[in-house]
Amino acid sequence: MVTMETGQLSEGPDTPMVSVDTQLDEDEARPEATFAFTVDKFSTVKESVLSAPCMVRNLPWKIMIMPRPSHNDRSGSGGGGGGGGGNQGGNGAPPPAKSMGYFLQCNGESEAASWSCQASAELRVINQRNPAKDTFVRKISHLFYSKENDWGFSHYMNWPDVMDPEKGFIKDDKVTFEVKVTADAPHGVCWDSKKHTGYVGLKNQGATCYMNSLLQVLYFTNSLRKNVYKMPTEADDSAKSVGLALQRVFHDLQFNDKSVGTKKLTKSFGWETLDSFMQHDVQEFLRVLLDKLEMKMKGTIVEGSIPRLFEGKMVSYIRCKNVDYTSSRIESFYDIQLNIKGKKNIHESFEDYIKTENLDGDNKYDAGTHGLQDAEKGILFTSFPPVLHLHLMRFQYDPITDSSVKFNDRFEFPNALDLKDYLKKPENGNGDDEAMDVDGEGCPVVQADLDGAKYLLHAVLVHSGDNHGGHYVVFINPKGDGKWCKFDDDVVSRCTEKEAIQNNFGGVDDDVTTRQSTNAYMLVYIRQSLLKTILCEVSELDIPAALSERLADEKKIEIAKRKEKNEAHLYMNIRLLLEDNFNGHQGNDLYDPDKVTCQELRIKKTDTLQEVLVQLSAQMKIPAEQVRMWPMNHRTNQTLRPALIDVESDLDKAFFDVADNTNPYNVFLEVAPPETPSRPLPPFDKDQDVMLFFKYYDPEVEKIHYMGHMYVAITAKVTSMVEELIKRANLPAHTPLTLYEEIKPNMLERIEDIDKPLEHVLEELMDGDIIVYQKQILPNQNSSFRLASCRDYFRDLFYKVDVNFVDKNLPNDPGFTLTLSQRMNYAQIAQAAAEKLEIDPEKIQFFKTQNYREVPGHALRCTFEGTLKDLLVCVRPKQPRKLFYQKLAIPIHELENKKQIKCTWLSLDHKEEEELTLYPSKTGTIGDMLEEAKAMVTLSRPNAKLRLLDIVSHKINNINAENSPIESLPATQSKTFRIEEVPEDQMRVSETELLVPVVHFQKEIYSTFGHPFLLKVKEGEKFQSVKDKIQKHLEVPDKEFEKYRIAVISVGRAKYLDAIEQDTVRLKDFLNTNQTSNNTKPYFGLEHVNKNSKRARYNYMEKAIKIYN
């Protein structure tokens, strides 16, 4: 019976039924279950009601039913969040007066915040008249977590439809609900991967799921694992050896009971923290890692292991059609990239891979003595490797958006794969194939073993997300026996073959339980004939004893460190300051806490003061009666001074309480002077005595000297100390002194009444007070010193600050640091920096630092009237304050009336390139700027004219008019300025002539490169003449220029000159009357190979993967 008032369950004959799929046992870790919930007295339900829990993946799942008032449907969490499905009402009909909400709840009573579980479910209402046909079903798919722990439909069905007996959902006022839920293994809760699967996962460092997936694939390539174990790493650096780090990961995966960390591995790669938090490409990482392993294995007993497992061979050939000439060469490969766009399955992709390309027309093949010939170009596989890595090219460049996109198209791949159709076959029955020439040297091509073309699927790497990022998991068939497991970082779970293969084909699916952006990205196949060899058992006997011992020793050290860390809360540190630590200190108080280095004593927090004193004596090797502790105490006036411990009353007290829960605890350790090694410290009366510290200031060198400490009776006169102070400073007897009390930073009070007792002279007399003294300075001597008194010295110190000057034009410039006064004005700052740089102070410009970003902000005018303090308002604590600068070619006061423009000078032959920095007047024109540039470059002729071009993505965007104002030049990072000499033939352009940009590109018109240039063409000019001009300008040999194709590019489309009937120039084709900017006007495109190109990165992984060690 369901108690409707509370929505809870009570025991009785009508307790809601829970039935579980009979094909599954009651294993709480099961991946799916079907359970039902019957609500009695349904018509009286006023609040939400919950079923009894059904355990799936070790989490409790419940059915939640609730009446919902009329409003627009919001499917999702029980709280009304968006998600699961939509309102099924239509035709503009008003919503019913009441509807039924139906939700699936997961782990609803847990207070944990870090768990999550991906699940899909069918939410059913059983039709009791005809359960098989008329049961109502809606589906959901959701990532359940603490804030969204229920998911379903606020308006699952109209309430009247449920209550209508004719519909068949209610009988005897009872309604039965049924849920079939399928869940992934959860994250963040107790899930024992080892117990449920026999395997463990890898911890994610932030964005290392791609690496984790690949490491699991390599680990389960057992023959590789064996060879990795055999790599000699005995002498390797534990922190930098990639081989040792991989051995460690594999060993932990094999023997650990919990998930394995990879921080030591990424550290061995030489990666900084940021590298571990960047998503990278699986294929690129695999290539880099295998290359690194192959290199590490050279010269060892496992040399050649990588190519033996992963290397295949193919023949790239060009075969002439009309003459007997073939050119070919053998190439090795470690993986195959398959195009999936427009392909239904893996066989269509392989057909596309080996499809021949015709070389004819303008693209004929140069066959040496045979001349240009029609030919076909193609690839033949001669052997596939034992372990075949196939990368499905889901990330490709989209020219429409000029960016990378992910193709989620459906792409099928089988469990068993036969590749014999793609291997090079003998051309006659006895296998005596005519060998192709390889690079003209007559080397025979090894024929493929057709029996070695049958493969079994071993792993499926899956990517969820888009080109901006996502998540990788891997499905692996560890033993090749069809028992699949899903490896999702630290969580490993059993799964079906359908989940591993068919569910990752991708493509649009009406089934809401299948996520469209989740699909296979990489496939690993193993040759069936070598399955037992490659997936051989790896036991502890296969691991060298030296490696096992080393890893065991590391474990012991780690356990000890972990124990120390876990017990750290039981201990505290005492930092021991000796008088040696005070010597040389030039600031306030007795030492600088950020710079001092001192001994430490580690004690238990529960140790008593008496026990600590014994330990202290033992560590310092000094008798207990010759040491006394004075804790460093933070006073309310921002000073740090020694204070007294009440030893008598605190002797049996826990030291952590004595230290007022401070850890670490700084103490000044007073030690008996070395000249009296056997005598104890003099007694100290806490009621009648005070401990004072002394400093001596020398104005001649502007330095402070520490003069030790002294016990003085509070009733003693100041004059009683003077003789000792003179002696300590090595001054002549009876030297007149001036004494000050150091109260706080920038506050020193002169002690006037030296004939009175200390308790009346010093303000609030306390242990740890500091007296600073110096020789008395007569009035006529003041001008002899920059800082005549110690008060002047400390005032100057108060305003001192370390400033880090950084050149804004040098990336990662460490700069230089100067100690300056915050009261300095602009001229003084410039003078100090200029002296360091050895330049004229007038030729330096400063920039304020932007708020906490540590990047240069606005330029500082030379008429700035503030002080250095005004420039350093935003700084990081305890870090040198940063000020940016740049060196100038002209004085700063002249620059402030000019505009700084950086541009590139390109010589007439496009062979010399130089960076120019120009300073035209802000009120000037482009012509003025070009005149300034003339004095800085070498011209081909005296009367040469210059022009200024805007360059965007290697295309000419605009030709700036000479009379355009300087202020019209845009300030944008995507645009660069280029100054060039105007060729003599372009000095005059008639009405029937036009300057047309020429742009270099490779394959795609968006893949531009090199220096674009302007070409003068005229109405009716033959295209052949245009080609000749371009060739002459580029100085390209005839044979090379034959490979170039010229196109007219307009509105993002290329019309190749060799493919159009028109053979002359029409100026109207290059004039776009609807647009004004040059970048939208048609231009000539020059398609040819970019010989300086680098591999493009079209997806979100912009930074190349590198393993540095």
KOLFI-82487 format. One record per residue (C-alpha): residue in three letters; x, y negated, z. Coordinates in steps of 0.001 Angstrom, whole numbers, plus 500000, padded with zeros to 6 digits. Layout:
BEGIN
alaXYZ...
This chain:
BEGIN
met500000500000500000val501262496496499168thr500569493906501846met499440490964499779glu499876488296502429thr503604488784502596gly504331490457499308gln506308493140501140leu505883496905501098ser504390498998503847glu504462502727504187gly501319504704503451pro499719506988500931asp499527504181498374thr503119503011498685pro504222501881495175met505613504731493191val509221504833492053ser509907507363489332val513348507878487803asp514184509169484337thr514369512933484689gln517435513116482451leu519505511206485006asp520291512281488531glu520092509995491536asp523646508753491019glu523553505142492174ala526311504269489708arg524239505426486706pro524128502996483752glu520373503126483233ala517146504181484886thr513420503995484394phe511309503239487449ala507697502327488030phe505726500211490486thr501986500547491104val500262497543492695asp497093498459494550lys494264495912494998phe495740493936492122ser492798491527491951thr493663490188495422val497332489404494658lys498027485805495671glu501821485778496017ser504763487567494463val505122491255495252leu508288493348494996ser508767497032494319ala511072499305496252pro514668499133494957cys516029501417492272met519817501738492306val521600501235488979arg525332500481488822asn525355500439492641leu523004497437492673pro519360497345493842trp516845496500491091lys513246495565491833ile510122494743489859met508615491375490784ile504989490553489930met503292487222490636pro500225485237489585arg501129482053487722pro499046478885487315ser498372477445483862his501243475491482277asn503580475822479333asp505322479171479575arg508851479194480910ser510417482578480620gly513507483105482684ser514254483328486389gly511526483537488972gly512235479934489790gly511140478913486318gly514541478779484556gly514839479240480803gly515723482601479297gly514180485974478540gly511425485276476046gly508754482855474987asn505015482265475258gln503240484583472914gly500089482448472719gly499576480701469376asn497204478930467016gly497200475868469220ala494842477567471719pro494898476143475257pro496755478286477793pro494650480581479968ala493567479466483396lys495906482033484951ser498701484301483774met500799487120485194gly504514486651485804tyr506711489728485386phe510375489716486406leu513243492093486995gln515233491244490117cys518832492326490730asn520647492261494065gly518105489790495383glu518928490109499079ser522681489668498686glu524265486480500027ala527421486968497964ala528037484296495342ser530663485808493034trp528908488880491609ser527457489295488104cys525927492066486024gln524958492052482350ala521785494053481712ser518980494559479224ala515562495913480057glu512123496757478768leu509346495341480947arg506239497472480487val502643497416481680ile501273500955481432asn498008501375479580gln496251503930481713arg493865504923478934asn496541505605476353pro500045505278477891ala501814506568474782lys500393504026472306asp498904501016474021thr501500500269476718phe502510496578476505val506293496007476271arg508536492941476253lys512329492966476305ile514956490886478103ser518731490605478116his520454488571480810leu523594488086482852phe522302488436486412tyr524205486553489094ser523551484868492446lys521773481798491060glu519789483715488436asn519161487049490100asp515711487557488529trp514756487305484884gly511632487884482893phe508460486046481877ser506373483515483778his503600484210481278tyr503997487886480511met500277488455479908asn497045486551480402trp495599487397483794pro492124488083482321asp493669490598479872val495224492506482761met491967492429484747asp489768493536481809pro489003497282482308glu488313497588478578lys491954496769477855gly493022499761479917phe495738498163482074ile493757498265485351lys492005501225486881asp490534501361490389asp492072497902490912lys495548499371490355val498104498258487761thr501267500233487012phe504432498476485878glu507457500257484490val510975499048483751lys513710500705481793val516953498930482682thr520389499438481147ala523237497662482937asp526948497169482475ala529234497796485407pro529059494756487696his531802492261488503gly532523490829491937val530916493652493925cys532127497002495148trp532615499056491983asp535116501895492188ser536333502280488598lys538707505095489539lys535932507071491218his533456506685488372thr535817507067485405gly539247508179486590tyr540763504934485242val541396501424486546gly541182498004484912leu543382494921484669lys542817491655486507asn542069488574484424gln544390485616485077gly541956483132483575ala541812483826479843thr543855487013479499cys540994489369478578tyr542457489580475052met545743490801476513asn544064493168478973ser542112494845476162leu545237495362474094leu547314496619477025gln544684499279477724val544844500380474062leu548634500656474219tyr548481502441477578phe546117505092476198thr548418505583473215asn550080508178475422ser553128508913473287leu553933505193473320arg553517505147477099lys556008508009477398asn558564506143475314val558045502902477246tyr558801504797480463lys562046506072478903met563344502601478038pro566502502026480131thr565738499081482417glu567890499917485458ala570096496844485015asp567292494493483940asp566295491362485809ser563096492208487679ala561511488854486848lys562562488484483192ser562531491999481729val559532492531479446gly560297496245479248leu560367496682483010ala557208494608483443leu555360496780480910gln556643499924482622arg555307498511485890val551857497805484424phe551626501262482823his552768502937486048asp550190501031488092leu547430501847485591gln548356505520485911phe548659505791489684asn546817502875491325asp543322503258492740lys542395499620492198ser542674497146489348val546179496105488289gly547599492584488094thr549488491266485067lys551136488153486526lys554590489745486573leu554153490762482950thr553168487280481744lys555967485837483868ser558421488158482113phe557135486734478810gly558408483359480016trp554872481998480088glu554016479081482288thr550677478996484101leu548963477179481234asp549832479942478746ser547929482453480873phe544841480244480823met544742479923477029gln542790482295474832his544957483800472096asp544508486071469109val544678489846469715gln546330490569466373glu549049487972466850phe549739489118470396leu549978492748469252arg552503491883466527val554653489801468866leu554599492423471639leu555418495347469320asp558238493342467713lys559616492602471158leu559395496267472221glu561014497449468989met563890495070469593lys564250496176473244met564321499838472185lys567204499407469733gly570321501275470765thr568398503429473278ile567102507012473237val563676505730472177glu564881503654469218gly562441503898466318ser559439504819468459ile557414501789467360pro557729502305463585arg557185506069463947leu553816505373465562phe552554502218463889glu554391501719460586gly552705502507457268lys553917501981453714met552317500341450699val553427499523447174ser552794496059445769tyr552893496276441968ile552357494285438785arg551678496437435711cys551629494948432226lys548667495956430092asn550182495729426623val553815496668427182asp555482499432429161tyr556686497337432090thr555897497646435803ser557417495820438740ser556841497094442258arg558244497058445723ile557615499051448889glu556415497111451914ser555841498281455470phe552882497250457597tyr551969497628461245asp548329496635460845ile545827496002458080gln543605492925457925leu540264493780456363asn537955491194454861ile534426491794456187lys532587488890454604gly530024490303452185lys531117493870452975lys528773496464454475asn531313498874455879ile534941499782456248his535086501617452898glu533956498521450999ser536673496518452796phe539354499033451772glu538080498960448186asp538369495186448269tyr541890495439449743ile543238497591446904lys541214495884444143thr543421494753441281glu543730491155440161asn544031490311436466leu546846488010435434asp545851486506432108gly545188483214430358asp547187480446431996asn548080482823434789lys550000485408432699tyr552876487337434251asp556448486555433254ala557791490028432335gly561358488949431669thr562444489973428168his558821490813427315gly557772487184427921leu554382486200429328gln552074489217429450asp548543490118430498ala548922492227433620glu547170493539436666lys548361493013440216gly547484495320443075ile548371497333446135leu548568501089446687phe548965502720450071thr551619505425450085ser551213506375453755phe549143505388456727pro550736505431460199pro549828507954462910val548164505113464857leu546287502790462521his545392499261463676leu542640497619461627his541856493942462209leu538450492813461040met538725489252459772arg535773487757461631phe537496484395462019gln537910482632458675tyr538294479129457379asp535091477409456251pro535804474648453697ile532371473121454209thr533002472296457856asp536811472137457449ser537162474403460471ser537264478006461554val534025479925461944lys533247483377463253phe531317485749460987asn528956487898463016asp527780489871459949arg526931493534460364phe529929495694459516glu529796499455459957phe532688501765460776pro532619505531461414asn533901507651464244ala535734509871461740leu537428508099458832asp538866509665455656leu541237507326453794lys542421509694451045asp540675507602448370tyr542960504668449148leu546263506558449002lys548458506655445904lys547807509990444217pro550096512022441925glu549333511377438265asn549674515049437195gly548730518354438649asn552154519443439891gly552816516227441711asp555621515092439351asp554478511502439256glu556571509037437339ala558282506997439992met557751503229439839asp560739500924439819val561045499218443157asp562414495727442650gly563973496996439416glu566371499367441226gly564661502623440326cys564021503724443934pro561321506398444025val558085505823445916val557372508506448509gln554026510099447751ala551346510134450409asp550305513168452392leu546607513414451630asp546094515685454647gly547290512828456811ala544451510552455735lys541837511818458191tyr541468509665461303leu539462509623464506leu538332506402466155his540228505854469396ala539409502276470435val537085499411469532leu538123495925470637val535066493709470892his534800489918470920ser531810488072472362gly531509484382471570asp532427482050468747asn535493480379467263his535820478082470289gly536337480926472726gly534748483979474199his535487487252475915tyr537218490471474888val536376493979476079val537549497300474707phe535844500658474321ile538297503573474407asn537965507293473815pro540950508165476072lys541280511873475294gly539728511895471818asp536930514120473088gly534043511694472542lys533829510619476202trp533982506834475873cys534770504242478525lys534294500490478534phe537221498422479851asp536073494935480856asp539082493409482622asp539070494861486163val535882496907485665val535869500292483931ser532677502270483289arg531482505264481317cys529477504529478169thr527869506325475264glu529224506626471739lys526342504419470569glu527389501647472990ala530990501910471842ile530417502106468091gln526948501318466703asn526214498521469194asn529315496676467993phe528585496617464270gly527331493036464683gly524702491349462555val521219490052463279asp519072492433465265asp515474491959466295asp516306493839469446val516831491189472126thr519053493598474047thr521765493329471382arg523799490109471524gln524393488736468056ser527816487209468759thr529208490470470185asn530943492633467601ala534037494655466809tyr537173492658466092met539853495350465969leu539704499126465459val542303501734466430tyr542271505055464601ile544528508059465285arg545434510637462664gln543470513784463498ser546354516142462784leu548480514316465388leu545767513784467977lys547234516181470543thr550730514770470069ile549745511120470372leu547277511703473211cys549562514134475020glu549373514326478763val551718511972480619ser552679513238484064glu554939511958486793leu557656514265485430asp557755512147482258ile558826509090484237pro562587508765484885ala563425509204488573ala565357505911488662leu562315504015487414ser559978505703489902glu562365504868492757arg562699501255491678leu558948500761491391ala558432502506494753asp560956500158496382glu559177497163494843lys555893498448496289lys557417498684499764ile558700495120499547glu555331493913498296ile553529495713501118ala555865494099503655lys555291490649502119arg551557491233502028lys551618492293505659glu553595489193506547lys551099487064504642asn548135488780506273glu549677488276509699ala550786484718508992his547838483366510985leu549317485003514086tyr552590483088513800met553775479510513705asn557026477748512862ile558960475313515011arg561147472937513015leu564254472078515053leu565671468575514597leu569137467841515946glu570833464478516300asp572814465307513157asn569525464999511272phe569242461366512398asn572683460325511211gly572669458333507987his568914457637508058gln568339454114506707gly564612453776507240asn562033453471509987asp561855455918512888leu564627458497513250tyr564392460544510036asp562467460959506777pro560137463984507087asp560138464457503298lys563913464638502977val565214466233506156thr566368469865506175cys566423471624509504gln566463475002511194glu563222476835511942leu562128479226514649arg559219481620513898ile557226482582516956lys553899484164517789lys551218481631518564thr550463483461521788asp554064483252523049thr554300481146526175leu556475478066526431gln558839480018528686glu559179482808526089val559772480255523349leu562552478592525334val564254481992525712gln563939482678521941leu565214479181521201ser568241479664523377ala568973483009521699gln568702481620518161met570804478535518910lys573267480549521033ile573115477865523696pro572261478428527383ala568674477473528183glu569782474803530684gln571702472992527909val568719472412525584arg565544470381526007met562624470119523564trp561061466780522650pro558061467205520310met557818464659517512asn554621462781518130his552606460669515662arg551748457437517437thr548701455325516639asn550929452598515149gln552043454866512261thr555376455856513801leu556839459283514556arg558750459480517836pro559926462131520332ala557732462740523380leu558109464805526544ile556804468330527166asp555602468864530711val557609472044531256glu556465472587534849ser552753472670534106asp552936474184530575leu555503476921531206asp552951479774531109lys550771478195528456ala550520479617524893phe552816477554522731phe550136477035520056asp548099475228522711val551147473273523816ala551583472222520173asp547926471139519943asn547336473698517148thr549970472021514940asn551842474265512493pro554668473716511673tyr555588471940514879asn558478469443514733val560638469040517811phe563786467094518579leu566165469530520231glu568363467721522718val571605469628523216ala574343469064525777pro577277467185524204pro580145469387522983glu582619467652525272thr580795469152528259pro580095472720527080ser579594474212530512arg577486471472532058pro573699471499531858leu571721468548530545pro571246465783533101pro567922465876534915phe565084463748533562asp562478462218535867lys559346461817533785asp557964459209536208gln561095457093536687asp563113457622533508val562617456886529810met564547458265526830leu565524455520524355phe567128455813520926phe569524453259519456lys570482452016516002tyr573174449544515042tyr572748447214512053asp575731445872510095pro574663442906507878glu577947442956505950val577127446322504333glu573356446199504972lys573399449580506678ile571885451192509760his574028453450511963tyr572479455908514415met573899455374517905gly572376458279519829his569999458314522779met570146457512526467tyr568198458245529678val567476454930531372ala565591454179534553ile562485452109533807thr563555449659536508ala566999449164534970lys567796445842533304val568559445664529613thr571961444174530406ser572956447431532070met572948449154528666val574894446511526722glu578377447703527609glu577568451273526473leu576016449987523238ile579134447922522431lys581277450968523078arg579175453228520819ala579398450706517945asn583189450423518384leu582889446654518894pro585312444551520943ala584424444304524621his581964441574525534thr580786441168521903pro577508439196522068leu574590441344520851thr571098440658519631leu568575443396520475tyr565255444203518831glu562558446742519590glu561456448703516496ile557703448792516998lys556418449955513598pro557261449474509890asn558059445817509186met557610444878512846leu560664444289515017glu560399442176518159arg563477440474519522ile564274441293523176glu564719437902524816asp564763438530528582ile567614440984528830asp568002440330532574lys564576441782533355pro563697445476533947leu562869447557530891glu559274448122531978his558699444354531753val560652443747528563leu559607446487526133glu556021446589524937glu554238449706526272leu557451451458527290met557440455104526169asp559867457961525585gly561169457768522028asp561216453969521808ile563914452660519477ile566167449660520076val568020448196517096tyr570974445920517879gln573588443947515994lys576339441432516558gln574910438046517329ile574739435861514180leu575305432151514688pro573028429730512767asn575860428647510469gln576525432315509535asn573025433128508256ser573770432048504702ser576755434408504555phe574517437478504400arg571617438413502104leu569890440183505018ala571368438529508089ser569234440198510742cys567894443721511138arg564426442164510999asp565260440934507484tyr566592444362506635phe563445446206507692arg561215443650505992asp563139444216502769leu562906447983503299phe559153447733503789tyr558722446367500276lys561179448731498587val559775451268496157asp561212453821493724val560064453045490192asn560432455546487368phe560892453716484046val559733455891481115asp560198455183477398lys556704455354475930asn558023456315472506leu559936459408473667pro557797462503474377asn558494464017477823asp561046461339478607pro562263461866482215gly563212458193482347phe565362456633485046thr564530455577488594leu565387452253490246thr564748451187493817leu563117447763493627ser561278445342495860gln557517445123495426arg557902441350495697met559918441111492473asn558418439042489641tyr558355439907485934ala561755438337485167gln563438440211488033ile561899443551486956ala563015442993483365gln566518442034484502ala566869445185486638ala565640447516483865ala567711445749481209glu570911446115483257lys570299449856483481leu569569450089479736glu572374447662478881ile570125445543476667asp568831441958476594pro565985441485479147glu564101439633476409lys564044442781474276ile562089445023476580gln558313445346476889phe556441446919479822phe553134448804479978lys551035449420483054thr550240453042483899gln546628454063483424asn544726455131486519tyr546163458436487766arg546685459710484199glu550325458681484021val550047457479480421pro550856453979479150gly548039451466479248his547919447871478033ala551106445992477284leu552272443535479941arg552712439954478771cys555991438244479566thr553995435425481216phe552670437855483856glu552547435931487151gly552034438819489569thr554579440953491400leu555742444538491030lys553249445496493712asp550400444395491429leu551643446719488697leu551831449824490867val548308449995492232cys547535453498490945val550083456125491930arg550270459701493098pro551234460128496751lys554917460789497434gln555804460501493741pro557987457800492132arg555754455106490753lys555785455012486983leu556203452074484636phe556385452508480854tyr558591450431478581gln559825450197475025lys562914448583473533leu562262445781471078ala564028444572467989ile562863440999468604pro562409438987471808ile559230439713473768his557845436162473471glu558044436447469690leu556470439915469688glu553432438742471603asn552508436568468640lys552983439470466242lys551409442861465591gln553555445975465799ile552919448351462876lys554659451674462378cys554778452996458834thr556752455257456520trp558960454088453691leu559008456475450702ser561549455907447961leu560541455668444314asp561704459241443608his559918460506446769lys563172462018448026glu564028459566450817glu561713458968453736glu562275456582456635glu560257455380459625leu559822451590459783thr558567449405462622leu557365446042461393tyr556324442946463327pro554159440774461077ser552366437754462501lys548876438516463772thr547563435738461537gly549550436907458505thr548631439036455499ile549664442404454100gly551883440491451662asp553821438944454589met554334442394456043leu555629443766452726glu558104440869452459glu559422441785455906ala559788445402454784lys561841444396451729ala564691443315453964met564799446772455575val564792449087452538thr566826449681449383leu564973448796446192ser565620450186442689arg565555446714441121pro565830443128442437asn562332441978441513ala560609445163442698lys557186444883444279leu555940446873447295arg552477448159448199leu550881449552451363leu548867452785451181asp546633454417453797ile547333458166453947val544829460607455494ser545417464399455393his548042464048452623lys545576462077450468ile545688458401449466asn542773456801451262asn543243453159450268ile545550450696448468asn545657447612450657ala545347444258448893glu548230441850449525asn545886439045450583ser544133441217453199pro544700439957456771ile546911442005459075glu544070442254461588ser542070444271459012leu544432447244459357pro542641449918461437ala544253451423464505thr543593455158464213gln545695458238464830ser544256460112461834lys545624457548459379thr549238456705458563phe550623453769456585arg553056454264453717ile555094451542452016glu556451452302448572glu557897450555445578val555483449970442699pro556838451745439585glu557576449410436714asp554885450978434499gln552260450287437179met553042446600437647arg550247445706435220val547005447693434895ser544635446661432094glu540863447064431996thr541227450330430070glu543695451725432617leu543324453057436145leu545551454194439024val544369457667440048pro545688459486443152val547358462875442679val547160465280445623his548993468571446228phe546944471539447516gln547267475299447875lys544329477561446956glu541667475503448769ile541298471807447950tyr541207471128451694ser544653472711452176thr546540469573451155phe550245469049451713gly553226466981450572his553383463380449365pro550432462224447246phe551184459655444564leu549457457287442122leu549369457965438391lys548356455431435715val545997456850433111lys544081455142430330glu540814455695428553gly541034458442425931glu544482459637427016lys545058463335426338phe545149465560429406gln548348467064428053ser549892463610428364val548683463438431970lys550341466816432671asp553584465620431114lys553557462481433304ile552988464530436453gln555769466969435551lys558137464118434821his557307462410438107leu557852465611440099glu560940466656438090val559722470266438042pro561290472689435478asp559030473975432705lys558974477559433989glu557989476452437483phe555429473927436236glu553629476680434305lys552432477959437681tyr550821474615438505arg547094474061437821ile545622470578437544ala542034469790438473val539766466774438709ile538380466834442251ser535103465078442874val532655465404445796gly534573468344447236arg534603470364443992ala537489471113441642lys537158471191437845tyr540330472677436382leu541528471056433171asp542205474462431606ala538595475494432217ile536727472528430708glu536150471685427055gln536967468006427508asp540620467253426661thr540835463481427186val540593461090430126arg537303459287430731leu537773456520433284lys534145456737434371asp534874460230435714phe537240458609438241leu534951455780439300asn532421456431442035thr530141453418441879asn528184454525444949gln531207454518447225thr533795451921448027ser536582453770449812asn539199455588447776asn538876458847449713thr535443459450448190lys536550458627444649pro537613461439442282tyr541312462259442020phe543704464710440404gly544423467839442411leu547663469702441819glu547329473355442867his550577475162443566val552368477050446315asn553404475092449386lys556934476379449849asn557161474771453273ser553893476242454513lys553480477969457817arg550851480481458845ala547613478578459384arg545688478911462606tyr542065478576461758asn540507479738464999tyr540601478265468449met544061479604469307glu546081476620468099lys549214477392470075ala551466480184468788ile552102483138471041lys555719483505472051ile557492485956474330tyr560563484060475405asn562581486708477266
